[in-house]
């Protein structure tokens, strides 16, 4: 009896991998074994950097808040400490947006915290 090979499923599996490798350079986009390694590496980096992105944004917000608070005679740590004791309910993302785009409103928040 001849061997039964499920070529439909095999082709679908290969096409799925090569579709993920679309846009890669050289053999990475069309040679299955090389594409497989590139995809594995790329998906690993994507998983890792989804976590890193959160850290980067938090540090960016902290820098923006610090830059917005300095002209009012406070440091970032003093400001955040007072925000937490007053229970304002504003997180760093919102405070950074206020400091960048709405300086008058941010000034009012700083005055309320003082």
Secondary structure as the mmCIF struct_conf table of DSSP 4:
data_model
#
loop_
_struct_conf.conf_type_id
_struct_conf.id
_struct_conf.beg_label_comp_id
_struct_conf.beg_label_asym_id
_struct_conf.beg_label_seq_id
_struct_conf.end_label_comp_id
_struct_conf.end_label_asym_id
_struct_conf.end_label_seq_id
HELX_LH_PP_P HELX_LH_PP_P1 UNK A 2 UNK A 4
HELX_RH_AL_P HELX_RH_AL_P1 UNK A 7 UNK A 20
TURN_TY1_P TURN_TY1_P1 UNK A 21 UNK A 23
HELX_RH_3T_P HELX_RH_3T_P1 UNK A 26 UNK A 29
TURN_TY1_P TURN_TY1_P2 UNK A 30 UNK A 30
HELX_RH_AL_P HELX_RH_AL_P2 UNK A 32 UNK A 70
TURN_TY1_P TURN_TY1_P3 UNK A 71 UNK A 73
HELX_RH_AL_P HELX_RH_AL_P3 UNK A 76 UNK A 86
TURN_TY1_P TURN_TY1_P4 UNK A 87 UNK A 87
HELX_RH_AL_P HELX_RH_AL_P4 UNK A 92 UNK A 101
HELX_RH_AL_P HELX_RH_AL_P5 UNK A 103 UNK A 113
#
